[in-house]
Amino acid sequence: MDSLALSANNTKPMNINRKGFKLKDSKSDVNIKVHEVDFHGAVCKDHQNCVIAKAIKRQMCARYVDVGAGRVVIGTGKRTAHRFTLNKLAKEQIRYFDNKGAFAPCVLRLFAPTDSVKLGYRKGVNARSGPARKYKRNRQAPTR
């Protein structure tokens, strides 16, 4: 029960599915080593076949990987996928790879989601209501 995401009132577990996988927040951080082997066959602007996705599949023996602009979903079991967040350096490297097609071998750290970005955080009483915030117009357009 502790591994399931709980709603805001902590009484009912949330069931979030993505591509047939039951999505859960990860409990610990993971280091991913990106080698030159991962560059071969990597595709720019492709969530499942980019350099980082290939490195995760190789290192963690994952069945399904989805690398977004700020989150990573890794499906290791038959029906379970874990969510991680990316740090600023990893986000910049993904953006650079998508735009230029180049990537340097490095070690990336995938972080477990903090309390404010966990599944079910904004449900119920904490849900945002009202107009969009004024800061959205200054955001940089994501590449993914």
N, C-alpha and C positions, 0 to 999 in steps of 0.2 A: 504494500500500500504506500510505503514511503517513496517509492520510485515514480509513482504516478503524479502528474501535475494536479494540484488541488485548486478548486475555485476559491474566490475571495473569502468566502465564509468558512473555508477549510472543512466542508462536510461531504462534498460529493466530488469524486475524481473526474477529471476532464478526459474525454476520449477524442483525441485529435489524430486523424489519419492523413497520411500523405503518400500517394502512389502505392497504397496497399500496406504501408508500414505504420505501426502505432508509434507516434512521435512522443519522445520523452526528453527532458532536459538532462544533460550530462552532469555527473557529480564531481568529476575531477578534470584537471587540465591535461592536455596531450601535446607532446612535441612531435612535429613532423619534419623529417629531413628530406629536402628536395634535392635530388641528384640529377646529373646530366641525362641519365637513362629516361627520366620522366619527360624530357623535352621532346623526344621522338614520338611523333603522332599526336602531340598536344594541339588543340584547336582553340584559337582565340574566340572569346565571347561565347563559349560553350560551357555550361554549368557542370556537365558530367564528364567532359573530356579535356579540361584545362590542365595545366601543369600541376597545380595543387591537388586536383581531384585524382590524377594518376598517381601522385605520391602517396595520397591517403589510401587508395586502393591497394597499392603495393605494400605499404608498411602495416596496415591494419587488417588486411585480407577482407576488405569490405565488399559487400555485394552491390551496394548502391551508395553513391556520393553525389551530393548537390551542393556546389559552392556558389553562394550568392555574394552580394556586395558587402554584407555584414555578418551573415550567418552561414554555418556549414551544417548540413544534415548528413549523418553517416549511418547507413543501414548495415549492421553487422550480422544480426540474427535473421531468422526466417521472416519474422513479422515485426521486429523492433528497430527503430531508428533513433539515434541520439542527436540532440542539437548542441552546437558549440557556437561561440561568438569569435570574431576575428579582431585582433588588435589593429592599431592604426598603421603599423608597418605592413602587415599582411594586406590590408585594404589598398594601400598605395601600390604594392607590388602587383596585385590583381589588376588594378586599373592600368598600370603601366604595361602589363602583359597583353591586356585586351586592346590597348591602343597601338603599341609598338611591336608586339610579337616577340619580345625578348624577356628573359627571366634569368636571374643569377642563382646558382646553387646556394641554398641557405637552410636555416632551421627556423621553422615557423611554429608559433605556439597557439594552439586552439584552447580558448578559455571556456570554462563552464559558465553558463549564463548567471549574471548577478540577479539579485532579488527583483530589481525593477524591470528586467526583460524576460523573466521566467514565464512559462506558459500559464495563462489564467490570471496574470497580475492585474489587468485592467478590466476584469469581469465584475459585474454587479455594481457595488457602491463606488468603486474606483474608476469606472468607465468615464472616458472623456465625453463631454457633451458641449455643444456650442459651435461657433464658427472655427474655421481653421486658424492656426496661429500665424502671426505676422512674419515669423522668421523663415517660413517655407520658401519665400521668394528668393532668399539669399543662398539657398542650398545649391551645391554643385550637382549637376545631373549625373546620376550613376551610369556606369557603363554596362550594367547587367540589368 
